[in-house]
Structures are given as C-alpha cells and as structure tokens.
Amino acid sequence: MKKFLTACGLLCAIALVAMAATLPNFAGTWALDKEKTKDMPPQMAAMGDVQLVITQDDKKITEKLGTGDEIAFNLDGSKSKVQLTGRMPGEATVYLEKKDDGKVILHTERELNFQGNAVSIKVTEVWEMTDGGKTLTSKRTVESPRGTQDFTMVFTKKS
C-alpha cells in the first residue's frame, strides 16, 4: 500500500509539472500593428504590411516573419541548426525556453564573417499572448557589433 501511495504521489507531481509547462497555442497568421509596436528598426518600419506566420505542434514552434526565413524551435529546449538567407546568410543555432507563465523565449545565435571580421549576433524574443489569444507581443533584443537594440512588436491575430 505504501508503494502504491508513493507511486500515485509521484504521478500526480509529474502531471502537475507537465500542466505547468503547457504552452498556449501560438499558431496562426498574425498582422503587425505598427501603431502599438515600439522602437522598431527603420528597415522594418519601412516595410508594408508585415505578417508573422506561426505553426505549432507537440514537438516544435515554427515562425516566419514577413518574407524572412522559416525557423523551427524544438519545444524540448534542445538546440538545432538552421540555414538563414538574406543580407547575411549562414548557419544559426536556435533554441527555445518555456516559462511557467505561458511565455516562450526564442534564442537565435550566429557567428559569421562580415568583410573579413568575425561577427556574433544574438537575438532573443519573448513571446506573450494576451487579450484572450488575440494579441501576440514579441519583445526582441538584438545584440551585435552595433550594440544592443530592444524593440517590441505587437501582432493581432488574423487567422
């Protein structure tokens, strides 16, 4: 009987941890609300309508911002490599942290060569859904040789 009660207690504890780590479903097409967005870089501000498309399953969250690359983050927190294109193509290491309050922190880290110089770029995004799942806020910090840049993007769910 004592072993049975211990086993039941252990299963209940595991279930509570699993429930606490459950994430909201971020999946959908999100439209950038430029009026609510703060300190956005000029190159993004100059873009027309910006969409964030997110897919999510039980193993990963995938994001695609505007015409940028599709980046998949493993929900188990393991690191993975992705190939990025654009002005500075190359490989990046990406990983995700889950928070007990339903937020996720997405990390993208790159080491690349720019005009013969080694360059390190780190992007950290904190996602939070509010307004009953209708609003997604992404607080982004970019660390690069140009310094640290912080901005907040606010998205409204389209579908």
Secondary structure, 3 states (H helix, E strand, C coil): CHHHHHHHHHHHHHHHHHHHCCCCCCCEEEEECCCCCECCCHHHHCCCCCEEEEEECCCEEEEEECCCCEEEEECCCCCEEEEECCCCCEEEEEEEEECCCCCEEEEEEEEEEECCEEEEEEEEEEEEEEHHHCEEEEEEEEEECCEEEEEEEEEEECC
